[in-house]
């Protein structure tokens, strides 16, 4: 959570929209990708290998699904458990994991674009490039929210837990 609730909700809404866009574009790229079999001849014999959807594309899909879960948990925990100190640290850890996963995800896909998986004539090249760009924007959004969460989580005083038990001692 940040100090400015409106800014936090706006950034989370953008993250959610970009995650849905990445899921749609990446899902389309995975759907239209056609794997192919490669036959190679060596002096010791023939080798047959099947090239399927690159693993990085699936990891980018995982990052998008992870983002939806992060946002839902962030909103639920921020609404019901905002005064707990442990929740603040959990928010920081989840933001750090999300930042690192998006960084790894969009870089892994960007590196795999100029390879055999995305050669000329493939329908999935344009869509996976767009998913990579939206993944980079998603990483930037998480950098902003992680910085705000870290700042707020380390500087804000937490409310102490109060006991609900009543004392029966006479005054």
MIRO-291880 format. One record per residue (C-alpha): residue number from 1; residue in one letter; x, y, z. Coordinates in steps of 0.5 Angstrom, whole numbers. Layout:
REM MIRO-291880
<rec resi="NUM" resn="A" X="X" Y="Y" Z="Z"/>
...
REM end
This chain:
REM MIRO-291880
<rec resi="1" resn="X" X="0" Y="0" Z="0"/>
<rec resi="2" resn="X" X="2" Y="7" Z="-1"/>
<rec resi="3" resn="X" X="1" Y="13" Z="2"/>
<rec resi="4" resn="X" X="-4" Y="16" Z="-4"/>
<rec resi="5" resn="X" X="-9" Y="11" Z="-4"/>
<rec resi="6" resn="X" X="-12" Y="13" Z="-11"/>
<rec resi="7" resn="X" X="-5" Y="13" Z="-14"/>
<rec resi="8" resn="X" X="-4" Y="6" Z="-11"/>
<rec resi="9" resn="X" X="-11" Y="4" Z="-14"/>
<rec resi="10" resn="X" X="-9" Y="7" Z="-21"/>
<rec resi="11" resn="X" X="-3" Y="3" Z="-22"/>
<rec resi="12" resn="X" X="-6" Y="-3" Z="-20"/>
<rec resi="13" resn="X" X="-11" Y="-2" Z="-25"/>
<rec resi="14" resn="X" X="-6" Y="-1" Z="-30"/>
<rec resi="15" resn="X" X="-2" Y="-7" Z="-28"/>
<rec resi="16" resn="X" X="-8" Y="-11" Z="-28"/>
<rec resi="17" resn="X" X="-10" Y="-9" Z="-35"/>
<rec resi="18" resn="X" X="-3" Y="-10" Z="-38"/>
<rec resi="19" resn="X" X="-3" Y="-17" Z="-35"/>
<rec resi="20" resn="X" X="-9" Y="-18" Z="-39"/>
<rec resi="21" resn="X" X="-6" Y="-16" Z="-45"/>
<rec resi="22" resn="X" X="0" Y="-20" Z="-44"/>
<rec resi="23" resn="X" X="-4" Y="-26" Z="-43"/>
<rec resi="24" resn="X" X="-8" Y="-25" Z="-49"/>
<rec resi="25" resn="X" X="-3" Y="-23" Z="-54"/>
<rec resi="26" resn="X" X="2" Y="-29" Z="-51"/>
<rec resi="27" resn="X" X="-4" Y="-34" Z="-51"/>
<rec resi="28" resn="X" X="-5" Y="-32" Z="-58"/>
<rec resi="29" resn="X" X="2" Y="-33" Z="-60"/>
<rec resi="30" resn="X" X="3" Y="-39" Z="-57"/>
<rec resi="31" resn="X" X="-4" Y="-42" Z="-60"/>
<rec resi="32" resn="X" X="-1" Y="-40" Z="-67"/>
<rec resi="33" resn="X" X="6" Y="-42" Z="-66"/>
<rec resi="34" resn="X" X="7" Y="-48" Z="-71"/>
<rec resi="35" resn="X" X="12" Y="-53" Z="-68"/>
<rec resi="36" resn="X" X="17" Y="-57" Z="-73"/>
<rec resi="37" resn="X" X="21" Y="-63" Z="-74"/>
<rec resi="38" resn="X" X="28" Y="-62" Z="-76"/>
<rec resi="39" resn="X" X="32" Y="-68" Z="-79"/>
<rec resi="40" resn="X" X="39" Y="-68" Z="-78"/>
<rec resi="41" resn="X" X="44" Y="-73" Z="-81"/>
<rec resi="42" resn="X" X="51" Y="-74" Z="-77"/>
<rec resi="43" resn="X" X="56" Y="-79" Z="-79"/>
<rec resi="44" resn="X" X="54" Y="-84" Z="-73"/>
<rec resi="45" resn="X" X="46" Y="-83" Z="-75"/>
<rec resi="46" resn="X" X="40" Y="-79" Z="-76"/>
<rec resi="47" resn="X" X="37" Y="-74" Z="-71"/>
<rec resi="48" resn="X" X="30" Y="-72" Z="-71"/>
<rec resi="49" resn="X" X="28" Y="-66" Z="-66"/>
<rec resi="50" resn="X" X="22" Y="-63" Z="-65"/>
<rec resi="51" resn="X" X="22" Y="-55" Z="-64"/>
<rec resi="52" resn="X" X="15" Y="-53" Z="-60"/>
<rec resi="53" resn="X" X="13" Y="-47" Z="-56"/>
<rec resi="54" resn="X" X="19" Y="-43" Z="-53"/>
<rec resi="55" resn="X" X="19" Y="-44" Z="-45"/>
<rec resi="56" resn="X" X="20" Y="-37" Z="-45"/>
<rec resi="57" resn="X" X="13" Y="-35" Z="-48"/>
<rec resi="58" resn="X" X="10" Y="-40" Z="-42"/>
<rec resi="59" resn="X" X="14" Y="-36" Z="-37"/>
<rec resi="60" resn="X" X="11" Y="-30" Z="-39"/>
<rec resi="61" resn="X" X="4" Y="-33" Z="-39"/>
<rec resi="62" resn="X" X="6" Y="-35" Z="-32"/>
<rec resi="63" resn="X" X="8" Y="-28" Z="-30"/>
<rec resi="64" resn="X" X="1" Y="-25" Z="-32"/>
<rec resi="65" resn="X" X="-3" Y="-30" Z="-28"/>
<rec resi="66" resn="X" X="2" Y="-28" Z="-22"/>
<rec resi="67" resn="X" X="1" Y="-21" Z="-23"/>
<rec resi="68" resn="X" X="-7" Y="-22" Z="-23"/>
<rec resi="69" resn="X" X="-6" Y="-26" Z="-16"/>
<rec resi="70" resn="X" X="-1" Y="-21" Z="-13"/>
<rec resi="71" resn="X" X="-6" Y="-15" Z="-15"/>
<rec resi="72" resn="X" X="-12" Y="-19" Z="-12"/>
<rec resi="73" resn="X" X="-8" Y="-21" Z="-6"/>
<rec resi="74" resn="X" X="-6" Y="-14" Z="-5"/>
<rec resi="75" resn="X" X="-13" Y="-11" Z="-5"/>
<rec resi="76" resn="X" X="-15" Y="-16" Z="0"/>
<rec resi="77" resn="X" X="-9" Y="-16" Z="5"/>
<rec resi="78" resn="X" X="-9" Y="-8" Z="4"/>
<rec resi="79" resn="X" X="-17" Y="-8" Z="6"/>
<rec resi="80" resn="X" X="-17" Y="-13" Z="12"/>
<rec resi="81" resn="X" X="-10" Y="-13" Z="15"/>
<rec resi="82" resn="X" X="-7" Y="-6" Z="13"/>
<rec resi="83" resn="X" X="-5" Y="-5" Z="20"/>
<rec resi="84" resn="X" X="-1" Y="-11" Z="21"/>
<rec resi="85" resn="X" X="7" Y="-11" Z="21"/>
<rec resi="86" resn="X" X="8" Y="-18" Z="18"/>
<rec resi="87" resn="X" X="3" Y="-16" Z="12"/>
<rec resi="88" resn="X" X="7" Y="-10" Z="10"/>
<rec resi="89" resn="X" X="14" Y="-14" Z="10"/>
<rec resi="90" resn="X" X="10" Y="-19" Z="5"/>
<rec resi="91" resn="X" X="8" Y="-14" Z="1"/>
<rec resi="92" resn="X" X="15" Y="-12" Z="0"/>
<rec resi="93" resn="X" X="17" Y="-19" Z="-2"/>
<rec resi="94" resn="X" X="11" Y="-20" Z="-7"/>
<rec resi="95" resn="X" X="13" Y="-14" Z="-10"/>
<rec resi="96" resn="X" X="20" Y="-16" Z="-11"/>
<rec resi="97" resn="X" X="19" Y="-23" Z="-13"/>
<rec resi="98" resn="X" X="14" Y="-20" Z="-18"/>
<rec resi="99" resn="X" X="19" Y="-14" Z="-21"/>
<rec resi="100" resn="X" X="24" Y="-20" Z="-22"/>
<rec resi="101" resn="X" X="20" Y="-25" Z="-25"/>
<rec resi="102" resn="X" X="17" Y="-19" Z="-30"/>
<rec resi="103" resn="X" X="25" Y="-17" Z="-31"/>
<rec resi="104" resn="X" X="27" Y="-24" Z="-33"/>
<rec resi="105" resn="X" X="20" Y="-26" Z="-37"/>
<rec resi="106" resn="X" X="21" Y="-20" Z="-42"/>
<rec resi="107" resn="X" X="28" Y="-21" Z="-43"/>
<rec resi="108" resn="X" X="28" Y="-28" Z="-44"/>
<rec resi="109" resn="X" X="22" Y="-27" Z="-49"/>
<rec resi="110" resn="X" X="26" Y="-21" Z="-52"/>
<rec resi="111" resn="X" X="32" Y="-26" Z="-53"/>
<rec resi="112" resn="X" X="28" Y="-31" Z="-56"/>
<rec resi="113" resn="X" X="25" Y="-27" Z="-62"/>
<rec resi="114" resn="X" X="31" Y="-27" Z="-67"/>
<rec resi="115" resn="X" X="32" Y="-34" Z="-66"/>
<rec resi="116" resn="X" X="29" Y="-40" Z="-70"/>
<rec resi="117" resn="X" X="23" Y="-40" Z="-66"/>
<rec resi="118" resn="X" X="21" Y="-33" Z="-69"/>
<rec resi="119" resn="X" X="23" Y="-33" Z="-76"/>
<rec resi="120" resn="X" X="20" Y="-30" Z="-82"/>
<rec resi="121" resn="X" X="14" Y="-32" Z="-84"/>
<rec resi="122" resn="X" X="11" Y="-34" Z="-77"/>
<rec resi="123" resn="X" X="5" Y="-31" Z="-75"/>
<rec resi="124" resn="X" X="7" Y="-31" Z="-68"/>
<rec resi="125" resn="X" X="13" Y="-26" Z="-69"/>
<rec resi="126" resn="X" X="9" Y="-20" Z="-69"/>
<rec resi="127" resn="X" X="4" Y="-22" Z="-63"/>
<rec resi="128" resn="X" X="10" Y="-24" Z="-58"/>
<rec resi="129" resn="X" X="14" Y="-18" Z="-60"/>
<rec resi="130" resn="X" X="8" Y="-14" Z="-57"/>
<rec resi="131" resn="X" X="7" Y="-18" Z="-51"/>
<rec resi="132" resn="X" X="15" Y="-17" Z="-50"/>
<rec resi="133" resn="X" X="13" Y="-9" Z="-50"/>
<rec resi="134" resn="X" X="7" Y="-10" Z="-46"/>
<rec resi="135" resn="X" X="12" Y="-14" Z="-41"/>
<rec resi="136" resn="X" X="17" Y="-9" Z="-41"/>
<rec resi="137" resn="X" X="12" Y="-4" Z="-39"/>
<rec resi="138" resn="X" X="9" Y="-8" Z="-34"/>
<rec resi="139" resn="X" X="16" Y="-9" Z="-31"/>
<rec resi="140" resn="X" X="16" Y="-1" Z="-30"/>
<rec resi="141" resn="X" X="10" Y="-1" Z="-27"/>
<rec resi="142" resn="X" X="12" Y="-6" Z="-22"/>
<rec resi="143" resn="X" X="18" Y="-2" Z="-21"/>
<rec resi="144" resn="X" X="14" Y="4" Z="-19"/>
<rec resi="145" resn="X" X="10" Y="0" Z="-14"/>
<rec resi="146" resn="X" X="15" Y="-4" Z="-11"/>
<rec resi="147" resn="X" X="19" Y="3" Z="-10"/>
<rec resi="148" resn="X" X="13" Y="6" Z="-7"/>
<rec resi="149" resn="X" X="11" Y="0" Z="-3"/>
<rec resi="150" resn="X" X="18" Y="-1" Z="0"/>
<rec resi="151" resn="X" X="18" Y="7" Z="2"/>
<rec resi="152" resn="X" X="11" Y="6" Z="5"/>
<rec resi="153" resn="X" X="13" Y="-1" Z="8"/>
<rec resi="154" resn="X" X="19" Y="1" Z="12"/>
<rec resi="155" resn="X" X="17" Y="8" Z="14"/>
<rec resi="156" resn="X" X="10" Y="8" Z="16"/>
<rec resi="157" resn="X" X="9" Y="6" Z="24"/>
<rec resi="158" resn="X" X="5" Y="0" Z="25"/>
<rec resi="159" resn="X" X="-1" Y="0" Z="30"/>
<rec resi="160" resn="X" X="0" Y="-4" Z="36"/>
<rec resi="161" resn="X" X="-4" Y="-10" Z="36"/>
<rec resi="162" resn="X" X="-9" Y="-9" Z="42"/>
<rec resi="163" resn="X" X="-12" Y="-14" Z="46"/>
<rec resi="164" resn="X" X="-20" Y="-15" Z="46"/>
<rec resi="165" resn="X" X="-19" Y="-18" Z="53"/>
<rec resi="166" resn="X" X="-22" Y="-14" Z="59"/>
<rec resi="167" resn="X" X="-19" Y="-14" Z="66"/>
<rec resi="168" resn="X" X="-24" Y="-16" Z="72"/>
<rec resi="169" resn="X" X="-20" Y="-13" Z="77"/>
<rec resi="170" resn="X" X="-23" Y="-7" Z="81"/>
<rec resi="171" resn="X" X="-20" Y="0" Z="80"/>
REM end
